């Protein structure tokens, strides 16, 4: 028995012990990575919600001056530089469409004028409706 203990001390961990550690790390990573990815998407979505609120305010002002909502974002004279979204305005909605940098391209956050509701469209599982106001 003392021979096997001495041999074990000299050679380090057994293959079984290493496999167990790798398996535990793998299980932890399968839990943590999706949670982290979801949190990142939530934070990026806050940008769209804030920008849509600003566009909405500008559009309400535009309607007071012109009698109708803007049907194109260029009518609002806003500088919209975003890495994660492309914004568009119609006469009844404000849309933020995700770019590749968001994670996946083509999902939309839609705000219906004048007072909501918020909706999502496009590919599912990219933007959770629970994240919307």
MOJO-V523559 format. One record per helix or strand of 2 or more residues. SS is the DSSP state (2 for helix, 1 for strand). FROM is the first residue (numbers start at 0). LEN is the number of residues. If there is no record, write none. Layout:
SS/FROM/LEN
SS/FROM/LEN
//
This chain:
2/1/10
2/14/52
2/72/4
1/84/5
1/92/6
2/99/3
1/107/5
1/117/4
2/128/3
//
